[in-house]
Amino acid sequence: MKKYVPIEEGDYYLTPEGYRCFTEQYHLKRGYCCESGCRHCPYGFNKEKLKKK
């Protein structure tokens, strides 16, 4: 079961398009990689590498 991580200041910012973009700070608090290709993934996941296999 995934744990609930409360969102705090510095955990995300809004992109020019209006999307919420989570920061490295949030990903580290969450504690795992969701494998969605997040812009600030601290776990080294890269969607492009999966497509090439």
C-alpha positions as CSV (number, residue, x, y, z in Angstrom):
1,M,0.0,0.0,0.0
2,K,1.3,3.4,-0.9
3,K,1.8,5.9,1.9
4,Y,0.2,9.4,1.8
5,V,2.8,12.2,1.6
6,P,1.4,15.6,2.4
7,I,2.3,18.3,-0.1
8,E,4.3,21.2,1.3
9,E,5.9,24.4,0.0
10,G,8.7,23.5,-2.5
11,D,7.2,20.1,-3.4
12,Y,5.9,21.4,-6.8
13,Y,5.6,24.3,-9.1
14,L,3.1,25.2,-11.8
15,T,4.3,25.0,-15.4
16,P,3.5,27.7,-17.9
17,E,0.7,25.4,-19.2
18,G,-0.8,25.2,-15.7
19,Y,0.3,21.7,-14.8
20,R,1.7,20.8,-11.3
21,C,5.3,19.6,-11.7
22,F,6.7,17.8,-8.6
23,T,10.2,18.6,-7.6
24,E,13.1,16.3,-6.5
25,Q,12.3,17.3,-2.9
26,Y,8.8,15.7,-3.2
27,H,10.0,12.6,-5.0
28,L,12.6,11.9,-2.3
29,K,9.9,12.3,0.4
30,R,7.6,9.9,-1.4
31,G,10.4,7.4,-1.4
32,Y,10.0,5.5,-4.7
33,C,10.0,6.0,-8.5
34,C,6.6,5.9,-10.2
35,E,8.2,5.2,-13.6
36,S,6.2,8.0,-15.3
37,G,9.2,9.9,-16.6
38,C,9.0,12.8,-14.2
39,R,11.0,15.8,-15.1
40,H,12.8,15.9,-11.7
41,C,13.1,12.2,-11.0
42,P,16.0,11.6,-8.5
43,Y,15.9,7.8,-9.1
44,G,17.4,8.0,-12.7
45,F,14.3,6.6,-14.5
46,N,14.2,7.5,-18.2
47,K,11.2,6.7,-20.4
48,E,13.3,7.1,-23.5
49,K,15.5,4.1,-22.5
50,L,12.5,1.9,-22.1
51,K,11.3,2.8,-25.6
52,K,14.6,1.7,-27.2
53,K,14.5,-1.8,-25.8
